[in-house]
Amino acid sequence: MAGVRGGRCGSVRARERRGGAVALDLTTGAFRWRVSAGPDAVDHVVPAASGHVLATGRPGLLLLVDDTGRPRERRLVDQQISGLRVSTPGVLLVAGKGSLLAVDAATPSA
């Protein structure tokens, strides 16, 4: 696993090498949920107001999942995505090919 991040409610989220994310209980290590974003998932799973955001490089896609791992929203981005980070609470930075976008974490669209 790569891109490990602490989560709300005593869980940890981590990007999987196969593309996607898994959430584990911090206390017991028990599996909570898994979501697939495909083999071209970028390096981090980041917190959002209503869950977590994953991204894929090609095609550029932002995927919002809730705290149970259920996909809530998908948004296509008109360019390749190479990275995803939290800038400030509520704002995500989406690195694209030759660009950097600021995105509202509550409704991730670019």
C-alpha positions as a printed NumPy array, in Angstrom:
array([[  0.   ,   0.   ,   0.   ],
       [  1.074,   3.532,  -0.689],
       [ -0.208,   6.995,   0.191],
       [ -1.298,   6.118,   3.758],
       [ -3.434,   8.755,   5.477],
       [ -5.154,   8.828,   8.865],
       [ -8.909,   9.072,   8.705],
       [-11.922,  10.104,  10.668],
       [-13.651,   7.676,  13.035],
       [-10.482,   5.743,  13.848],
       [ -9.665,   4.511,  10.365],
       [ -6.72 ,   4.763,   8.007],
       [ -7.036,   5.006,   4.207],
       [ -4.338,   3.808,   1.862],
       [ -3.962,   3.718,  -1.899],
       [ -3.485,   0.208,  -3.231],
       [ -0.883,  -0.63 ,  -5.835],
       [ -3.585,  -2.186,  -8.035],
       [ -5.37 ,   1.168,  -8.163],
       [ -7.929,   2.238,  -5.627],
       [ -8.073,   2.566,  -1.874],
       [ -8.676,   0.52 ,   1.243],
       [ -9.734,   1.691,   4.724],
       [ -8.614,  -0.171,   7.837],
       [ -9.572,   0.228,  11.492],
       [ -6.707,   1.94 ,  13.356],
       [ -7.224,  -0.052,  16.554],
       [ -7.711,  -3.583,  15.235],
       [ -6.379,  -3.405,  11.679],
       [ -9.682,  -4.865,  10.496],
       [-10.81 ,  -4.224,   6.934],
       [-13.513,  -1.526,   6.606],
       [-13.936,  -0.955,   2.872],
       [-12.221,  -1.07 ,  -0.511],
       [-12.912,   0.881,  -3.695],
       [-11.294,   0.432,  -7.097],
       [-10.25 ,   3.417,  -9.193],
       [ -8.478,   1.394, -11.872],
       [ -4.812,   0.778, -12.631],
       [ -4.094,   4.433, -13.401],
       [ -4.984,   5.776,  -9.918],
       [ -2.776,   8.644,  -8.748],
       [ -0.662,   8.56 ,  -5.603],
       [ -2.94 ,   9.814,  -2.79 ],
       [ -6.38 ,   9.402,  -1.268],
       [ -7.333,  12.747,   0.277],
       [-10.034,  13.72 ,   2.777],
       [-13.026,  15.749,   1.629],
       [-15.942,  17.264,   3.532],
       [-18.202,  14.339,   2.689],
       [-15.724,  11.466,   2.387],
       [-12.519,  10.882,   0.44 ],
       [-11.321,  11.757,  -3.061],
       [ -9.33 ,   9.484,  -5.386],
       [ -8.151,  10.39 ,  -8.866],
       [ -7.097,   8.589, -12.015],
       [ -4.489,   9.868, -14.43 ],
       [ -5.944,   8.904, -17.806],
       [ -8.686,   9.745, -18.307],
       [ -8.566,  12.435, -15.652],
       [-11.258,  11.455, -13.17 ],
       [-12.048,  12.639,  -9.64 ],
       [-13.957,  10.091,  -7.551],
       [-15.676,  11.059,  -4.284],
       [-16.433,   8.143,  -1.95 ],
       [-18.227,   8.358,   1.4  ],
       [-16.96 ,   7.024,   4.733],
       [-18.286,   3.556,   3.85 ],
       [-16.365,   3.481,   0.553],
       [-19.465,   3.916,  -1.593],
       [-18.847,   6.072,  -4.699],
       [-20.924,   9.257,  -4.45 ],
       [-19.725,  11.348,  -7.364],
       [-17.476,  11.053, -10.433],
       [-16.171,  14.008, -12.422],
       [-14.172,  13.846, -15.627],
       [-11.336,  16.348, -15.933],
       [-10.351,  17.524, -19.406],
       [ -6.694,  16.64 , -18.86 ],
       [ -4.388,  14.012, -17.423],
       [ -4.095,  14.098, -13.602],
       [ -0.703,  13.415, -12.038],
       [ -1.312,  14.244,  -8.374],
       [ -3.875,  15.099,  -5.721],
       [ -3.193,  16.959,  -2.447],
       [ -5.028,  18.904,   0.263],
       [ -4.178,  22.608,   0.108],
       [ -6.266,  23.94 ,   2.99 ],
       [ -9.354,  22.516,   4.682],
       [-11.967,  22.295,   1.947],
       [ -9.579,  22.874,  -0.982],
       [ -7.829,  20.189,  -3.032],
       [ -4.954,  20.766,  -5.433],
       [ -5.142,  18.707,  -8.613],
       [ -1.888,  18.554, -10.576],
       [ -2.449,  18.073, -14.284],
       [ -0.207,  17.94 , -17.29 ],
       [  1.271,  21.445, -17.228],
       [ -1.333,  22.849, -14.806],
       [ -2.428,  23.069, -11.192],
       [ -6.129,  23.324, -10.315],
       [ -7.764,  24.294,  -7.007],
       [-10.929,  22.274,  -6.397],
       [-13.694,  22.577,  -3.776],
       [-13.422,  19.373,  -1.73 ],
       [-17.159,  19.329,  -0.986],
       [-18.   ,  18.855,  -4.669],
       [-14.801,  17.812,  -6.471],
       [-15.031,  18.968, -10.058],
       [-12.498,  20.78 , -12.159]])
